[in-house]
């Protein structure tokens, strides 16, 4: 079966493996090193591919792994010109394509090359396509998942046993997950741990084996999962299984941002606790919450995020309400109407939206929002596999 392995034809591709039966299962597309100072995902993907090749088994579906930012990986820097995990909206991509080559940042060309690679994988996929983006952070703490809030993505996240963060797409405009979400592709980003830790490689590897098993790609018993699961349980510790972003502290070069030392991912903080300082003064926690992705590196546009716990009852309520399509009843309420140009967008009078509580829109999957004059537009993500099992 060795002929089923396709060696990497160029540096962009870490490798791929299909076991000779790609038509019998999903395609798991893995990207690592979108930020050049985060090589742990590359090492994890190499480990998984090496094991698959060594054992030469009949994988159902296929695994394709790509490197993200080649130039930044070579330099060991987060990015060279701009953050490659931004600018993935349709409008931004169109602007990048239209930009003269001599005016492009290095990441512009990296992004266009990645899009071509993504499209090739999508066109050649026989079954469902699932995307996983492997990252690490400058802080210690539990690994976690970022995802667009669809039922398919929640199902995918629950397969891993790793905590999930909701609402990230509201805070980070143009992340790569947005490109896949716009195409209805199940996708998540895995924050595996701290940049320099070998544990981050182990965590990424564990998540990949778990996903491939849960997706039915691996034969029973091929991987002894319990050691990987035990590793993830230890890494997760007491972190809550699901949180929702409530605040993003955006920063800019030269504003003197300095994160207070000692914060980890999921560090609990109390109201009024000092989190960071910059030229404008002190930034304190507005309420009891969790700190996510505190910035302890030179480059970055996000100083920190704040999050609150999502109770299990609200998770299951959201799943039931969306499966029942109760969101279709919202346009019957005063001040709320459907966007005639997009059946997945609801328009709400800003005063009505405030009274009605934005949380209700979130509960029903309408997390992406923008102001349109006196109205707010709430858009939900629809998956290709909606109402079906991954």
N, C-alpha and C positions, 0 to 999 in steps of 0.2 A: 504493500500500500504506500510505499515511499514516494511514488509518483504523485500522490495527492498533495504533497507539500510544495508550495510555491515559494522559492527563496525571494528575498527582497531584491527588486530590480534596481532600486535607487535608495539613497539615504533617507528619503522621506518615509519609506515604508520599513517598519521594524520587521514585519513578516506577516504571513497569512497561512492559515491551515484550514482545510475543508474536509479531510478524511475521506474524500471520494464521493460524499453524498450531500453536497450543499443544498440540494433541493428538498431535503427531508427536514429541515429546521430553519431557525432564524439566522440572520447575519448579525454578529456582535461586532460593532465597529468601535475600536478603542483608540483614543487619541491621548498622547502623553507629551508633556513638555511644551504645552502652549505658552507657559512662562519658562524662560530659559534657566532660571535658578531652581527649577522643580524637576530634577531628573529621576526621582524615585519611581514615577509611573512608567518610565521607559524601562527601568531595570525590572519592574514587576512583569510587564508585558513580555520582556525577553525570557524571563523565567518560565512563564506559562507556555510560551511557544516552544521553548526547549524541551519541556516535559512532554508536550503533545508529540513532538517529532521523535523523541526518544522512545516513546511507547507505541507510536505508529498505530493509533486506534481509529476506528470508524466514527468520527465525530458526525453528529447530525446537525447540519448547518455549517457555518464557517466562522472563523475568527479572523478579523483583519485589524492590525495594529499599526498606527502611524505616529511619527514624530510631528510635533506641532511647529515650534519656532526654531528652525535649524540654526540660524545665525546666533540667536540668543543662547541656545543650548551650548554651542561651541564656545561662546564667550562667558558662560556661566552667569549671565545677567537676566533679570526679569524680562526686559525687552531692550531693543536697540534704539527704536524711534518712537514707538507707541505701544500701548498694551494690546497684544493680539487677541485678548479676550474681550474686546470692545469693538463696536462698529460692524456688528453682524445683522443689523436690520437691512431690509431690502433697499431702502434709500441710501444707506451708508455704502453698501456694496456697489450700488450703481454709481455713486460718486467716485469710489475708488477705481472702478473700471474706466471711468471717463478721465481720470487724472493723468496727465502726461507722465511717461515713465521717469523722466528726469526730476519730477516733483514728488515721486512716491517715497514714502518711508520704507525701510526694509520690511516691516510687517505688512505693508500693503501687498507686496509680491508674495510673501508667505501665505497671506490669507487667500489670495486668488488661487494659488497652487493647492491649498487645502480644499477649497471649494471644488476644484476640478477632481481631486481625489475622492471627496465625499460623493460627488455625483456619479463617478465611475462605480463606486461600491453600491450606491442606491440602484443604479440601472441594472447591475448584474445580480442583485439580490433575488433569490427565488421565493423566500418566505419573508416574514416580518423583519424589519431592520430596527435594531436597538443600538443606541449610541451611549457611550460612556466616556467621560472626559476626566482624566486623572490629574489631580492637583495636590499640592502640599501648602502649608502656611508657615509664616514666620513665628507663630506662637505654638506652644505645646497644647496638649489637651486631646479630648476625644476626637476620633475621625467622625465625619458627618457627610451628608448628601445635600446637594442643592438641586432643585428641580422645578420646572414649571408645574403648576398645580392642576394636573389632570388625574383622573382616576387611574389611567394606565401607568403614569409615572409613579403614583403612590403605590400601586401594586408592585412595580419594579423595585421601588425603594424598600418595601417591606420584605422582599426576598433576601435582602442583604443582612438584616439585623443591625444596621447602622442608623443612628438618629438622622431624621430628615429636617431640613429647613424649608419652610414655605414662605412665599412672598419675596423671594430673592429677585424675581424678574421685575417687580415693582421698583426695586432699589437700584438694580444694575441694568441700565438701558443698553441693549446691544451686545450682551454676552452671547457666546457661541450657542448656548442652549436655545436662544431665541430663534436661530436659523432652523434648527431641527423642529422646534415647537411649531413654527409657522408652516412646516411641511407635514405636521401631524405625526411626527416620528417620536416614539418613546425615547426619552433621553434623561440622563442625570449626570451630575458632576460629583466626583468623590474627592473630598478633602481627606487625604490619608494620614496626615500627621505633620510633624515639623519637618522643614526642608532637609535638615542634615541627619535625621534619624533613620537608622536601618529599620525601625519599626514601621515607618511609613511604607517602605517597600513591602514588608510582610502584610500590612493591612490591605494594600492595593491588590496584592496577589490573592489574599483570602477572599476579597470581594469578587474578583474575577472568577475564581473557582466556584463560589457560591452561585453567582449569576448563571454561569454556564450549566451548572447542575439543575438549578430551578427552572431554567428555560428548556430543559429536556435535551440539551446538546450532548451531554456526556452519558455514557452507560453507567448503570448503578455500580457503585463500588470503585469506580476508576480513581477517584480522589477520596482519601480519608478526610472527610470534612470536619470532624470533631476538633482536631487540633487547630484548624483555621478558625472555626467558630469560637473556640475557647480564647484564642488570641484576640479576636474582635470583642468578645465580652469583657475581657480584661482591659482592653484599650478604651472601650466605651465607659466602663465604670458606672457611675451614678448619673450620667448625662440623661436628660429626658428624651424619650423616643421621638418627639416631634415638637418643634418650636416654630414660631412665626416672627418674621422680622418686623420690628416696629420703628426702627430708626437706622439711617445710614449717615455716618459722619464723613462727608466728602471733604477732601483736602486738595490743595493745589501747591505746586512748587513755590517755595519762598514764604509760606505762611507760618513757618516755625512750629509745625505740629510736633508734639512729643507725647507719646503714649506713656502713661504711668507704668512703672515696672510691675511685674508679678501677675499679670492677667493671662489666663489660658482661654482656649475655646470652651464655652459653657461655664466660665467663671460667674458665680452668682454675685450680684452687687445689690446694695441697698440704696434707697432714695437719697439723693444728695451726695453720694460717694464720688470722689474725684476720679475721673477716668483719663483725662488728657488735658494738655494746655496747648495754646498756640498764641499768635500775636494778638488775637481778639480777647484772650482771657482763658478762663477755666471752663472745661466741659464736664458736667456732673450728670449722674444718672437721674432721670426724671422720676423714676419709680423703681421698685424692686424688679429686677430682670436679669437676663444673662448677657454677658459680653461675648461676641463672636468676632473672629478674625481681627484681633487687635494687631496693629501694624508695628512690627519691630524690624523693619528693613528700610533701606534707603528709598526705593522706588515703590510707587503705589498711589492710587487715587482714593483709597478707602482707609480712613483712620481706624474705624471700628464700626461694628454693627451692634444693635441691641435687639434682643428677642424675648418673647414671652412663651411660656409653655402652652401647647395645644392639648387640652384634655382628651383622653381617649373617646369620651362620649361625643365630642364634636367631630372627631375623625370619622366615626362610624355614622354619625348623622349626615355628614357631608356626602359620604359614599351612598347612603340610601336616598337622600334627596336628589342627588344628581342622576342616579340610576332610574329614579322615577320621573326624571325630566320636569321637576316642579318649577324649574326656572322659567318654563314657558308661561307660567301664570303671572310673572312679574309685570308684563306690559298691561295687565288688567288694573294695576294699581294707579292711583292719581299721580301724574307727573312723570310717569315712566313709559317709554315707548321703545319699539324696536327700530334699529337703524335700517332704513330701507335698502341700504347698499351692502349690509352685512348681517346675516341672520344670527350671528354669534355675538353681536354687540347691542347693548341696551343703552339708551339715552335717558338720563335722569336730570330733572331740575336740581340744581345744586342744593337748594334749600330742602327739597324732598329727600335727596340722598343723605343729607346730614341727619334729618329726622329719622329716616328709615334705617339708618345705621349701615355704614359701608361694610361692616362685618357680615351682613346677610348676603351681600353680593359675593364676598369672598367665600362664604360657606357653600354657595352654589357654583363656585368655580370662576367667577368674574373678577379676576385679580388685576388684570392689566387695565389701567385707567388713564384717561387724559381729559383735560378740560377743553370744551368746545364752546366758547362764549359763555352763556349763562347755564350751560348744561355740562354734565360729566358723562363721558362715554366709558362704559365698563365692557370689556371684552373677555370672553372665555376662550380657553384653548380646547380644541377638539382633536382627539387622537384618531388615527386611522383604525385603531383596534377598539374604539369606544364600544362599551357594552359587550365586549368579548374578552376572553381570558388570554393573557400573554402566554 
